Amino acid sequence: MTEIGARPAMKRGRLVNRPFGAEGTVLRERHSAADFTTLNPGVLD
């Protein structure tokens, strides 16, 4: 992974509005930073 790809913002961006993936690993819609608390632990690591 590149340095840019390792940044937290890039990791979050890959999860938002993805149409596929297991429940708890994608965000169908995001309206606030608190929405990331619904993800499974470790998804953003």
Secondary structure in CASP SS format (residue, H / E / C, confidence):
PFRMAT SS
TARGET T0000
AUTHOR 0000-0000-0000
METHOD secondary structure of the structure
MODEL  1
M C 1.00
T C 1.00
E C 1.00
I C 1.00
G C 1.00
A C 1.00
R C 1.00
P H 1.00
A H 1.00
M H 1.00
K H 1.00
R H 1.00
G H 1.00
R H 1.00
L H 1.00
V E 1.00
N C 1.00
R C 1.00
P C 1.00
F C 1.00
G C 1.00
A C 1.00
E C 1.00
G C 1.00
T C 1.00
V C 1.00
L E 1.00
R C 1.00
E C 1.00
R C 1.00
H C 1.00
S C 1.00
A H 1.00
A H 1.00
D H 1.00
F H 1.00
T H 1.00
T H 1.00
L C 1.00
N C 1.00
P C 1.00
G C 1.00
V C 1.00
L C 1.00
D C 1.00
END
